[in-house]
Amino acid sequence: VDFTPQGDDGLHIAGVFWDGSDIYVGTSAGLLVSTDNGASFNLYRIGGIPDTEAIASFTGAKANGSHRFFAVTLGKTDVWPGITGAEMTEYRGTYRLNWGEADWTPVVNGLPGSAHPFFVAMAADNTEVAYLAGSDIENYVPVVYKTINGGDTWNSVFQTTTNQNIATGWCGYDGDVGWWWPEFALGFAVCSIDADRAVITDLGFVHVTQDGGATWQQAYVDPNYENPAGSSTPKGNVYKGAGVEDTTAWWIHWAGENIIAAFTDINGILSTDSGNTWSSGISHGLPHHSTYHIIEHPSTGDLFAATATVHDLYQSMFLTDYRIDIGVGNVMRSCDQGLNWSTFEELGHPVVWLSMDPNDSNTLYASVVHS
């Protein structure tokens, strides 16, 4: 390969388009092309993208003998191997290249200034249809934009306000958690042989379309439990999972037929039917995004939960005093097997463990974290 990646951060592979023995690779250094099935690559010196930008996402398609490529760029120093959609705040531009042209062309007509895409994707056989996925940085919600005319114009097709065209699970407009929770795309893909089929993932959820973005369906709970598009997501509904539940479970407590699971990020979840269906602990009064431990009083049956605003203790990113000391936490109590929680004690620091004195059930110990 006749080039050297910029700086010491290595080469980010933004996307690959395969066409027989020809391979087109979008990278942070530019467009690499092989015409001998990958035996050798050359960097094509194509203009149009400023030197201050680098390709973060790349896609391509071929129809009627013609190739078309799209690229999303970030600031040049903001692109590195392993970059994720969380860096969409550094978005700089969306570009189109019809193979054979000398320059990439900016194509942003229809994209509001608040739309910061990170991903661009196409079906391999359709040069007119492409999608962008990222975030609206003013409203902190995931966005998907689509073109049906090769990038000349873009239109929003993932309409989160009142869940206009999205059948939801427990996340959605007015739901247990709103669209601010998923916030931005962490993954996006289009079926290689069908431009109508696409999927977006984010900070916790999965949504799919089979009609080119006209409608979307959640894909993280059983379809029989989803809420209809065009209406607010109810708070406190029960759901049956589809096997892609997000984040970390710290503890499970059985209270009769009720099961309370302590989770990072989503407060906790409750089942009243032996684990067949679950509802969000947010709707039952667990106050902080992380619940670490749950115990039961041996005689009264009251439940006590350790909660905190600091999650993922003690993973590597939450070992520093700075990350821990800013947190607070409570001991919460439930007198009805987890259906409702109220504050028992505010301890001012993250609470991570509880224990009853084995010799005195009226004495409760709580482990808190602070430097």
Helices and strands as residue ranges (DSSP letters): E 13-19, E 22-27, E 30-34, E 42-44, E 53-63, E 66-75, G 76-78, G 85-90, E 91-98, E 105-106, E 115-121, E 130-136, E 141-147, E 155-156, G 161-163, E 166-167, E 187-190, E 198-201, E 206-209, E 216-218, G 223-225, E 249-255, E 258-263, E 268-271, E 279-280, G 281-284, E 290-296, E 303-308, G 316-318, H 321-325, E 330-334, E 342-346, E 351-357, E 360-368
